[in-house]
Amino acid sequence: MPEIQKQIPLLNSDGTITEEGWARSPLWTYNRENIAASKLRIKEWDYYSVLSPTKGFGITMTASDLGYAGLFAICFLDFKAGTFQQIDTLSVMPLGKTGFPRVNDSGIVSFQDKKLSLRFETKNGKRTLEFGSDSFVTPDGSKGIKGMIELTEPKMDTMNIATSWKENRKAFYYNTKINCMPAKGQFVVGNTNYEFDPKTDFGALDWGRGVWTYKNRWYWGSVSAWIDGKPFGLNLGYGFSDRTPASENVILYDGKIHKLDEVKFIINTKDYMAPWKFVSNNNRLDLDFKPIVDRNSYMNFLIIKSIQHQVFGTFNGTVVLDDGKKIILENVLGFAEDVLNHY
């Protein structure tokens, strides 16, 4: 699996990736002008999850420009009750005008309509997430969600990957996953106030740019936690694009990435709340996953179809670092998903 170690342009002039592989920092320069596809097909997205394992709640925010549509969402998760509430909205034909930055270490993404507002600002190693919706309905019938969260990005490795599709090498996936960003800030849901503590709570980012083929099914799992006083992260995923050049399976421990090869998700797709299992092909990962809440959604608007199961729960088991050190996970909060998209 080639590890990229120098800064390079992402795309050649013909729209193919210059060099496929993975990296410990975002070394590819996203050159949108070289994309060999209609503006209708270009996808740009930022997805944040911020979880509090000690207090039992979390929030996720999605901002995406899919070319012919934009999808924006705020989701509140209550792990004690095993519930989620979400509000989302679509924008029509944004065609890249949402204004996603070309880099993931600075810039602003913002969106507002009658249903919700989102604003993500990245500057000097801090990510400020502002969000709100007067229409958001809480479980007790009260209305509204509003808050601001600040994530601090430590100096550490991140997971970065650039791959294409076998059936179309001009369709590409450029992705950065950042785990273990200490979270502070607060938000109000209805009449209840929630506050993140940077000593215990982490945020994570899925930053992506690309052109996809029409039909895809992918699997993704993520963990950000403290284990033995060290920040620990997992990013697991496959099914999306041709992963022959590189996988996005990594362990993050104390700021350093330990690369895994292939990982398999074993899921009962008739019951996503049944236990899951995760195993690697080289015996470096063996995890059981106990679901708490299935953030599921189904969307079918003719050309856009999406079936999503993002399941939050706890991981138990072992992972092995590059040097052979074994890390034990005991009831570590995280999520894993199985998503089928046609768009």
C-alpha positions in Angstrom: 0.0 0.0 0.0 1.8 3.2 -1.1 2.2 5.8 1.5 2.4 9.3 0.0 5.1 11.3 1.7 5.3 14.6 -0.3 2.9 17.3 -1.4 1.5 16.6 -4.8 -1.5 17.8 -6.9 -4.5 15.5 -6.5 -5.5 15.3 -10.2 -3.7 15.2 -13.5 -5.0 17.5 -16.3 -7.1 14.6 -17.6 -8.9 14.3 -14.2 -7.2 11.1 -13.0 -5.5 10.9 -9.7 -1.8 11.7 -9.9 -0.8 9.1 -7.3 -3.2 6.9 -5.4 -2.5 5.8 -1.8 -2.7 7.0 1.8 -0.9 9.5 3.9 -0.5 10.7 7.5 -1.4 14.3 6.5 -3.4 15.8 3.6 -0.6 15.9 1.1 -2.7 16.0 -2.1 -3.6 19.5 -3.3 -7.3 19.5 -4.3 -7.3 21.1 -7.8 -11.0 21.3 -8.6 -10.4 22.8 -12.0 -8.9 19.5 -13.2 -12.0 17.5 -12.4 -13.2 15.7 -15.5 -16.9 15.5 -14.7 -20.0 17.7 -14.8 -20.6 20.1 -11.9 -23.7 18.0 -11.3 -21.4 15.0 -10.2 -19.0 16.8 -7.9 -19.4 16.0 -4.2 -17.9 18.1 -1.4 -18.7 17.4 2.3 -17.8 18.1 5.9 -19.2 15.8 8.6 -18.6 16.3 12.3 -19.5 14.0 15.2 -18.9 15.2 18.8 -19.6 12.6 21.6 -19.5 12.7 25.4 -19.0 9.1 26.7 -19.2 10.2 30.3 -22.4 12.2 30.0 -24.1 10.0 27.4 -24.9 12.4 24.6 -23.6 13.5 21.3 -24.3 15.6 18.2 -23.5 15.2 14.6 -23.6 17.8 11.8 -23.5 17.3 8.1 -22.9 19.8 5.3 -22.6 18.5 1.8 -22.8 19.9 -1.7 -23.6 16.9 -4.0 -23.8 19.0 -7.2 -27.5 18.8 -8.1 -28.5 18.9 -4.4 -27.0 20.0 -1.0 -27.8 18.0 2.1 -27.5 19.6 5.6 -28.4 18.0 8.9 -28.2 18.3 12.7 -28.7 15.2 14.8 -28.9 15.0 18.6 -28.1 11.6 20.2 -29.1 10.6 23.7 -27.2 7.4 24.6 -28.9 7.0 27.9 -32.3 6.9 26.3 -31.1 5.2 23.1 -32.7 7.8 20.9 -31.8 10.3 18.2 -33.6 13.4 16.8 -32.6 14.9 13.5 -33.5 17.8 11.3 -32.3 18.0 7.8 -32.9 20.0 4.6 -32.0 20.0 0.9 -30.8 22.8 -1.2 -31.5 22.6 -5.0 -28.7 22.7 -7.6 -25.9 24.3 -5.5 -23.4 23.1 -8.1 -20.4 23.9 -5.9 -21.7 27.3 -4.9 -22.0 26.3 -1.2 -18.4 27.3 -1.0 -16.5 24.4 0.6 -12.8 25.3 1.1 -10.2 23.4 -1.0 -8.1 22.7 2.1 -9.2 21.3 5.5 -7.1 23.4 7.8 -8.7 26.8 7.2 -11.8 28.4 5.8 -15.5 28.7 6.4 -18.5 26.6 5.3 -21.9 28.1 6.0 -25.5 27.4 5.1 -28.8 28.8 6.3 -32.5 28.3 5.3 -35.8 28.3 7.1 -35.2 25.0 8.7 -31.6 25.2 10.1 -28.3 27.0 10.0 -24.7 25.6 10.1 -21.4 27.4 10.2 -18.0 25.7 10.4 -14.9 27.9 10.7 -11.4 26.5 10.8 -8.6 28.8 11.8 -5.2 28.4 13.6 -5.8 24.8 14.7 -9.4 25.4 16.0 -12.7 24.4 14.5 -15.7 26.4 15.6 -19.0 24.8 14.9 -22.1 26.9 15.2 -25.6 25.4 14.6 -29.2 26.1 15.2 -32.8 25.2 14.3 -36.0 26.7 15.6 -37.9 23.8 14.0 -36.1 21.0 15.7 -38.5 19.0 17.8 -37.3 17.3 21.0 -38.7 14.1 22.6 -40.7 16.1 25.2 -42.3 18.2 22.5 -40.3 21.3 23.2 -38.7 23.0 20.2 -35.3 24.3 19.1 -31.6 23.4 19.1 -28.8 25.9 19.2 -25.1 25.9 20.2 -21.5 26.4 19.6 -18.7 23.9 19.9 -14.9 24.4 19.6 -12.7 21.5 18.6 -8.9 21.8 19.1 -6.8 20.0 16.6 -3.6 18.6 18.3 -0.5 18.2 16.2 -0.9 14.5 15.3 -1.3 12.2 12.3 -4.5 12.0 10.4 -6.0 9.5 8.0 -5.8 10.6 4.3 -6.7 8.6 1.2 -7.0 9.2 -2.5 -8.5 6.4 -4.6 -10.6 6.0 -7.8 -13.2 3.6 -9.1 -12.3 0.6 -11.3 -15.2 1.4 -13.7 -14.2 5.0 -14.0 -10.7 6.2 -13.1 -11.9 9.9 -13.4 -14.3 9.2 -10.5 -12.3 9.8 -7.3 -12.5 9.9 -3.5 -10.2 12.3 -1.6 -10.8 12.0 2.1 -9.3 13.1 5.4 -10.5 11.7 8.8 -9.4 13.5 11.9 -10.0 11.8 15.3 -9.5 12.8 18.9 -10.1 16.6 18.8 -10.9 17.8 22.4 -14.3 19.4 22.4 -15.6 22.3 24.5 -18.8 24.3 24.3 -22.4 23.9 24.9 -25.8 23.7 23.2 -29.4 23.8 24.2 -32.0 21.2 23.1 -35.5 22.5 23.9 -35.2 23.4 27.5 -32.1 21.3 28.4 -28.5 22.5 28.3 -25.6 20.2 27.3 -22.0 20.9 27.8 -18.8 19.2 26.4 -15.7 18.8 28.6 -12.4 18.9 26.6 -10.8 16.5 29.3 -13.2 13.7 28.4 -15.0 14.5 25.1 -13.8 14.4 21.5 -14.9 15.5 18.1 -14.1 13.9 14.8 -14.2 15.1 11.2 -14.9 13.4 7.9 -13.7 15.8 5.2 -14.3 14.7 1.6 -14.1 15.9 -2.0 -14.7 13.8 -5.0 -16.7 12.5 -8.0 -18.5 9.2 -7.3 -20.0 6.6 -9.5 -23.9 6.5 -9.2 -24.4 3.5 -6.9 -22.2 2.8 -3.9 -22.4 0.9 -0.6 -19.8 1.7 2.0 -18.9 0.7 5.5 -17.3 3.1 8.0 -16.4 3.0 11.7 -14.9 5.6 14.0 -13.7 5.8 17.6 -12.1 8.7 19.5 -11.4 8.0 23.1 -9.0 8.1 26.0 -7.3 4.7 26.7 -4.7 4.5 29.5 -4.4 8.3 29.5 -3.6 8.5 25.8 -5.8 9.7 23.0 -6.9 6.6 20.9 -8.7 6.6 17.6 -9.9 4.1 15.1 -10.9 4.7 11.5 -12.2 1.7 9.6 -13.8 1.6 6.2 -14.2 -0.1 2.8 -16.5 -0.7 -0.1 -16.2 2.8 -1.5 -13.9 3.1 -4.6 -11.2 0.6 -5.5 -9.1 0.1 -2.4 -6.4 -2.0 -4.1 -3.9 0.9 -3.7 -4.7 1.7 -0.1 -7.2 1.2 2.7 -8.4 3.8 5.3 -8.0 1.3 8.2 -5.9 2.9 10.9 -5.3 2.9 14.6 -4.4 6.3 16.1 -2.5 6.1 19.4 -0.9 9.0 21.2 -0.8 11.1 18.0 0.7 8.4 15.7 -1.0 6.3 13.0 -0.5 2.6 13.0 -1.7 1.2 9.6 -3.9 -1.7 9.2 -4.5 -3.7 6.0 -8.1 -5.0 5.5 -10.9 -5.0 8.0 -14.2 -6.8 7.7 -17.5 -5.7 9.3 -19.7 -8.6 10.2 -23.3 -7.3 10.5 -26.8 -8.8 10.8 -28.4 -6.6 8.1 -31.9 -7.8 9.2 -31.3 -6.4 12.7 -28.7 -3.5 13.0 -29.2 -3.5 16.8 -27.8 -7.0 17.0 -24.1 -7.2 18.0 -21.6 -6.5 15.2 -18.1 -7.9 14.9 -14.9 -6.4 13.3 -11.9 -8.5 12.3 -8.7 -7.7 10.4 -6.9 -10.0 7.9 -3.7 -9.9 9.9 -5.0 -10.6 13.4 -4.3 -7.0 14.5 -7.9 -6.1 15.2 -10.7 -8.2 16.9 -13.6 -6.2 18.2 -17.2 -6.7 19.3 -19.6 -3.9 19.0 -22.8 -3.5 21.0 -25.3 -1.0 19.5 -27.0 1.6 21.5 -28.9 3.6 18.9 -29.4 3.1 15.1 -29.4 6.5 13.4 -31.2 5.2 10.4 -32.7 7.1 7.5 -34.3 6.3 4.2 -34.5 8.8 1.3 -36.0 8.3 -2.1 -36.3 11.2 -4.5 -36.2 9.4 -7.9 -32.6 9.9 -8.8 -31.5 10.3 -5.2 -31.9 7.2 -3.1 -30.2 6.6 0.3 -30.5 3.9 2.9 -28.4 4.7 6.0 -27.7 2.9 9.2 -25.2 4.8 11.4 -25.1 2.9 14.6 -23.6 4.2 17.8 -22.5 1.9 20.5 -19.6 0.5 22.5 -16.5 -1.4 21.3 -14.8 -4.2 23.2 -11.8 -6.2 22.2 -8.1 -5.8 21.2 -6.0 -4.0 18.6 -2.3 -4.4 18.0 0.0 -1.5 17.2 2.9 -1.6 14.7 5.4 -2.5 17.4 3.2 -5.4 18.7 1.8 -3.5 21.7 -1.8 -4.7 22.4 -4.4 -2.2 23.3 -7.6 -3.4 25.1 -10.9 -1.6 24.4 -13.5 -1.8 27.2 -16.9 -0.3 26.5 -15.4 2.4 24.3 -18.0 4.6 22.6 -18.0 5.0 18.9 -20.0 4.3 15.7 -20.1 2.2 12.6 -22.3 2.5 9.6 -23.6 0.7 6.5 -24.8 3.1 3.8 -26.2 2.5 0.4 -26.4 5.5 -1.9 -27.7 6.1 -5.4 -26.7 9.7 -6.3 
